[in-house]
Amino acid sequence: MSRYFVEMAPSMSAAQLKGLEDHKYSASGTSAVEPVMQVFWRWLVEKVPLWVAPNLITMVGLIINVVTSLLLMYYAPTAKEEAPTWVYMSCAVGLFLYQSLDAIDGKQARRTGSSTPLGELFDHGCDSISTVFVGIATCCAITLGNSPDLMFLTFFNAVFVFYCAHWQTYVTGTLKFGFFDVTETQFGVIFFFTLSMLLGGAFWSMKLPLVGVTVRVAMVITSTSLSTWTVWGNFQTILKGGAGKNGSTVAGTSVLSPGFPILFPIILALMIYKKSSVDLFQNHPCLYLLMFGMAIGKVTNKLVIAHMTKSEITMLDSSMIGPGLLFLDQYFNSFINEYIVLWISLIFVTFDLTRYCVLVCMQICDHLDIYCFNITSKPSKKGLTGGNMSKTGDSAQNSQNSTSDHDHDHGDKKAQ
């Protein structure tokens, strides 16, 4: 039944599925705190039963992260309100749990001999969704709703940085980590949640002596500066040329080809924000950013798949229908209430992203004869155990070999 459903609405082509079999994970670099955290992560994974599938670990972490972030959005829907102390604490704990579970899933895969290309894709996919929710929750925690322009900048800066990391990977074939990277950023956000818990929302409106700006603005300037430095490094690598023929991407396309899929929704978001007659973004920032975040999340997932399968990334995607509805409504002088259109768009893009992710996982599981949340392999479609093992076993060995020299946070976990 599931195979019939996949064949009726395929999300990956036969060529992409074939390319996925040949994918080998490649990463370089180690960030500042990862060597220290590795001690904790190695201890933690030993506490996980061997029957627990790596993807299940990732999914549990994501659910915790999403639920705690939604709690904060519920209590601070305009990112101006001060939430209860326990909500900030739950966000800090939730993000730490996500970070920890996200770091040990690859270790669990190697412990259980269950490494497959699906694990890497599943991990990146969860990270892309987590970036959206954590980005919005961070804006709520530091009451950025009081500065709409800064909130817009902070959120789209976060998703753009994440996208650029995979853009660089699509070009070079190697995921590169800097001295200040994901782990350090997550600890920074945990620190923000903790400050809001201990000092309250008023802390972010305090003015710093000498410089004369609020703590909120100082934090945005600092984070934007670090992100700009990171993106600058990414583009230096991108513009040097890729791993493909004549300096192209791994798929043989232009190194600038991934630019349009990310810039289009960001520009659309800015236009709708500035042209809204009812201050849609100012009044409903969390809903607004969730809608665009889900759309960008799908685009990011498609970039990851394009890299892993060495295939061309599409310029437009069905996820843009959601933002497009808002744009068209404004074009026709908002003949439908913008708030209603925003909810319709959010529901659509969330369904579109969920449907896509489910179908991709089903296709890969069907192709490799594996289960997504179970270590046990499916019976071979040919009825031959050896055939099944050759398809999944080779992929697992390739992933394990490729990560044996990169035993850090992301180097570990992507090789599931």
C-alpha positions in Angstrom: 0.0 0.0 0.0 2.8 2.4 1.0 4.7 1.6 -2.2 1.6 2.3 -4.3 1.2 5.7 -2.5 4.8 6.6 -3.3 4.5 5.6 -7.0 1.4 7.7 -7.3 3.2 10.9 -6.1 7.0 10.4 -6.4 9.2 13.1 -4.8 12.5 11.7 -6.0 13.4 10.5 -9.5 14.9 7.1 -10.3 18.1 8.8 -11.1 18.2 10.5 -7.7 17.5 7.3 -5.9 20.4 5.6 -7.8 22.6 8.5 -7.0 21.8 8.2 -3.3 23.2 4.7 -3.2 26.6 6.1 -4.3 26.6 9.0 -1.9 29.5 9.3 0.6 29.4 11.7 3.5 32.3 14.2 3.6 33.0 16.8 6.3 35.9 18.8 7.5 36.6 21.1 10.4 35.8 21.1 14.1 34.2 23.9 16.1 35.4 25.3 19.5 33.3 23.4 22.0 32.8 20.1 20.1 35.9 18.3 21.5 34.6 18.9 25.0 31.1 18.0 24.2 32.2 14.7 22.6 33.0 13.3 26.0 29.4 13.9 27.1 27.9 12.6 23.9 30.0 9.4 23.9 28.8 8.8 27.5 25.2 9.6 26.6 25.0 7.2 23.6 26.1 4.3 25.8 22.9 4.8 27.8 20.7 4.3 24.8 19.4 0.7 24.2 20.8 -0.9 21.1 17.3 -1.5 19.7 16.6 2.2 19.4 16.8 3.4 15.8 19.0 6.5 15.1 16.3 8.3 13.2 13.9 7.8 16.2 16.5 9.6 18.4 16.6 12.5 16.0 12.8 12.7 15.7 12.3 12.6 19.5 14.7 15.5 19.9 12.9 17.5 17.1 9.5 17.0 18.7 10.8 18.2 22.1 12.3 21.2 20.4 9.2 22.1 18.4 6.8 21.7 21.3 8.9 23.9 23.6 9.3 26.5 20.9 5.5 26.5 20.2 4.9 27.0 24.0 6.9 30.2 23.9 5.1 31.4 20.7 1.8 30.7 22.4 2.6 32.9 25.4 4.3 35.6 23.2 2.5 35.6 19.9 3.7 39.1 18.9 7.2 38.6 20.4 6.5 41.5 22.7 4.9 39.7 25.7 6.8 38.2 28.6 6.2 34.5 29.0 6.2 32.6 32.3 9.6 31.7 33.7 9.0 28.0 33.2 8.4 28.5 29.5 11.9 30.0 29.0 13.4 27.2 31.0 11.6 24.6 28.9 13.0 26.2 25.8 16.5 26.1 27.1 16.1 22.5 28.2 14.4 21.5 25.0 17.1 22.9 22.8 19.8 21.2 24.9 18.0 17.9 24.6 17.7 18.4 20.8 21.4 19.2 20.5 22.4 16.1 22.6 20.0 13.7 20.8 21.0 15.2 17.4 24.7 14.6 18.3 24.4 11.0 19.3 22.2 9.6 16.5 25.2 8.9 14.2 27.0 7.3 17.1 24.0 5.1 17.6 24.0 4.2 13.9 27.6 3.0 14.1 26.9 1.1 17.4 24.1 -0.8 15.7 25.6 -1.1 12.2 22.5 0.7 10.8 24.1 3.5 8.8 22.3 4.5 5.6 22.1 7.6 3.5 18.6 8.2 4.9 20.1 9.0 8.2 22.1 11.9 6.9 19.1 13.3 5.0 16.8 12.8 8.0 19.3 14.6 10.2 19.7 17.6 7.9 15.9 17.7 7.4 15.2 17.9 11.1 17.9 20.6 11.5 16.3 22.7 8.8 12.9 22.6 10.7 14.6 23.1 14.1 16.3 26.3 12.7 12.9 27.7 11.9 11.3 27.1 15.3 14.4 28.0 17.3 14.8 31.2 15.3 11.3 32.3 16.1 11.5 31.3 19.7 14.7 33.3 20.1 13.0 36.4 18.7 10.2 35.9 21.3 12.7 35.3 24.1 14.4 38.7 23.5 11.1 40.5 22.7 12.2 41.4 19.2 8.6 42.1 18.3 9.3 45.6 19.7 11.7 46.0 16.7 10.0 44.4 13.7 12.8 45.2 11.3 15.4 43.6 13.6 13.1 40.5 14.1 12.8 40.1 10.3 16.5 40.4 9.9 17.3 38.0 12.7 15.0 35.2 11.6 15.9 35.3 7.9 19.5 35.7 8.7 19.3 32.4 10.6 17.6 30.4 7.9 19.9 31.9 5.2 23.1 30.9 7.1 21.8 27.4 7.4 21.0 27.3 3.7 24.4 28.7 2.7 26.2 25.9 4.6 24.4 23.4 2.4 24.8 25.6 -0.7 28.6 25.3 -0.1 28.3 21.6 0.4 26.4 21.3 -2.9 29.2 23.1 -4.6 32.2 21.4 -3.0 30.8 18.1 -2.0 32.1 18.6 1.6 30.3 20.0 4.6 32.7 22.4 6.3 32.5 23.5 9.9 34.0 26.7 11.3 35.4 27.5 14.7 32.1 29.1 15.7 29.4 26.9 14.3 26.1 25.2 15.1 26.9 23.9 18.5 28.2 27.3 19.7 25.1 29.0 18.3 22.8 26.6 20.1 24.6 27.3 23.4 24.3 31.0 22.7 20.5 30.6 22.2 20.3 28.5 25.4 22.0 31.4 27.2 19.4 33.9 25.8 16.6 31.7 27.1 18.3 31.5 30.5 18.7 35.2 30.7 15.0 35.7 29.9 14.2 33.2 32.6 16.3 34.8 35.3 16.0 38.5 34.4 12.7 38.8 32.6 11.9 40.4 29.3 12.6 43.9 30.6 16.3 43.0 30.6 16.5 43.2 26.8 15.2 46.8 26.8 17.9 48.0 29.1 20.4 50.4 27.6 24.1 49.6 27.7 26.3 52.3 29.1 28.7 54.1 26.7 27.2 52.7 23.5 23.7 53.8 24.2 21.9 50.9 22.6 19.6 48.3 24.2 20.8 44.9 25.1 18.4 43.6 22.4 20.0 45.6 19.7 23.5 44.7 20.9 22.6 41.0 20.6 21.2 41.4 17.1 24.4 43.3 16.0 26.6 40.6 17.5 24.7 37.7 16.0 24.4 39.4 12.6 28.1 40.1 12.5 29.0 36.5 13.3 26.5 35.3 10.7 27.9 37.7 8.1 31.4 36.4 8.7 30.2 32.8 8.3 28.3 33.6 5.1 31.3 35.5 3.7 33.5 32.4 4.3 30.9 30.3 2.6 30.8 32.5 -0.5 34.5 32.7 -0.7 34.5 28.9 -1.0 31.5 28.9 -3.4 33.0 31.4 -5.8 36.3 29.6 -6.0 34.6 26.9 -7.9 33.1 23.5 -7.2 33.9 19.8 -7.4 32.2 19.3 -10.7 33.4 19.8 -14.2 35.0 23.2 -14.9 34.4 24.3 -11.3 30.7 23.6 -11.3 28.6 22.0 -8.5 28.6 18.3 -7.8 25.7 18.1 -10.2 27.5 19.9 -13.0 25.4 23.1 -12.6 26.4 26.7 -12.0 27.7 27.4 -8.5 25.1 30.3 -8.3 22.1 28.1 -9.2 21.0 27.5 -5.5 20.7 31.3 -5.1 17.3 31.8 -6.6 15.4 29.2 -4.5 16.4 31.0 -1.3 16.4 34.6 -2.4 12.9 34.4 -4.0 11.0 33.6 -0.8 13.1 36.1 1.3 12.4 39.0 -1.2 8.7 38.0 -1.3 8.6 38.0 2.5 10.1 41.5 2.6 7.7 42.9 -0.1 4.6 41.5 1.7 5.9 42.8 5.1 6.4 46.3 3.8 3.3 46.5 1.6 0.8 45.1 4.1 -2.1 47.5 4.7 -2.9 45.9 8.1 0.7 45.5 9.4 0.4 41.7 9.1 4.0 41.0 10.2 3.9 43.4 13.1 0.7 42.0 14.4 1.3 38.3 13.7 5.1 37.9 13.5 5.2 34.3 14.7 2.6 33.0 12.2 4.2 35.0 9.4 7.7 33.6 10.1 6.4 30.1 10.5 4.8 30.2 7.1 7.9 31.4 5.3 10.1 29.2 7.5 8.2 26.1 6.5 8.4 27.0 2.8 12.2 27.7 3.1 12.6 24.4 5.1 11.3 22.5 2.1 13.6 24.3 -0.3 16.5 23.6 2.0 15.6 19.9 2.1 15.6 19.8 -1.7 19.0 21.3 -1.8 20.3 18.6 0.6 18.8 15.9 -1.7 20.3 17.6 -4.7 23.7 17.4 -3.1 23.4 13.8 -1.9 22.1 12.6 -5.3 24.3 14.9 -7.4 21.2 16.3 -9.2 20.0 19.7 -10.4 18.1 21.8 -7.9 14.7 23.1 -9.2 14.3 26.9 -9.3 10.6 27.0 -8.2 8.7 24.8 -5.8 5.1 24.2 -4.8 5.9 25.5 -1.3 6.0 29.0 -2.9 2.2 28.8 -3.4 1.8 29.8 0.2 3.7 33.0 0.0 2.3 33.5 -3.5 -1.3 33.6 -2.1 -0.4 36.4 0.3 1.3 38.3 -2.5 -1.7 38.0 -4.9 -4.1 39.0 -2.1 -2.1 42.2 -1.6 -1.9 42.8 -5.4 -5.7 42.7 -5.5 -6.0 45.2 -2.6 -6.5 42.5 0.1 -10.0 41.5 -1.0 -9.6 38.7 1.5 -8.5 39.5 5.0 -4.7 39.1 5.1 -4.8 37.3 8.5 -7.1 34.6 7.0 -4.9 34.2 3.9 -1.9 33.9 6.2 -3.5 31.0 8.1 -4.4 29.3 4.8 -0.9 29.8 3.5 0.6 28.4 6.7 -1.6 25.3 6.6 -0.7 24.7 3.0 3.1 25.0 3.3 3.1 22.9 6.5 1.1 20.2 4.7 3.3 20.5 1.6 6.5 20.1 3.7 5.1 17.2 5.7 3.9 15.4 2.6 7.2 15.9 0.8 9.3 14.7 3.8 7.1 11.6 4.3 7.1 10.7 0.6 10.9 11.1 0.4 11.4 8.9 3.5 9.0 6.3 2.1 10.7 6.3 -1.3 14.2 5.9 0.2 13.1 3.1 2.6 11.4 1.3 -0.2 14.4 1.7 -2.5 16.9 0.5 0.2 14.7 -2.1 1.8 14.9 -0.4 5.2 12.6 1.0 7.8 12.8 4.6 8.9 12.3 4.1 12.7 13.3 0.5 13.0 16.8 -1.0 12.8 15.6 -4.2 11.2 15.7 -4.3 7.4 12.7 -5.1 5.3 12.6 -8.4 3.5 14.2 -8.0 0.1 11.9 -7.2 -2.8 13.6 -10.0 -4.7 13.2 -12.4 -1.8 17.0 -12.6 -1.5 18.6 -11.6 1.8 21.9 -11.1 0.0 20.3 -8.6 -2.4 19.0 -6.6 0.5 22.2 -6.6 2.3 24.2 -5.5 -0.7 22.0 -2.5 -1.2 21.9 -1.2 2.3 25.1 -2.6 3.6 27.3 -1.0 1.0 25.7 2.4 1.8 26.2 1.9 5.5 29.8 1.0 5.0 30.4 4.0 2.8 28.9 6.3 5.4 30.8 4.7 8.2 34.1 4.9 6.4 33.5 8.5 5.4 32.9 9.6 8.9 35.5 7.6 10.8 38.0 10.5 10.4 35.4 13.2 11.4 34.4 12.2 14.9 32.7 15.4 16.0 29.1 16.6 16.4 27.9 16.7 12.8 30.5 14.4 11.5 29.2 11.7 13.7 25.5 12.2 13.3 25.2 12.6 9.6 26.4 9.1 8.9 23.3 7.3 9.9 
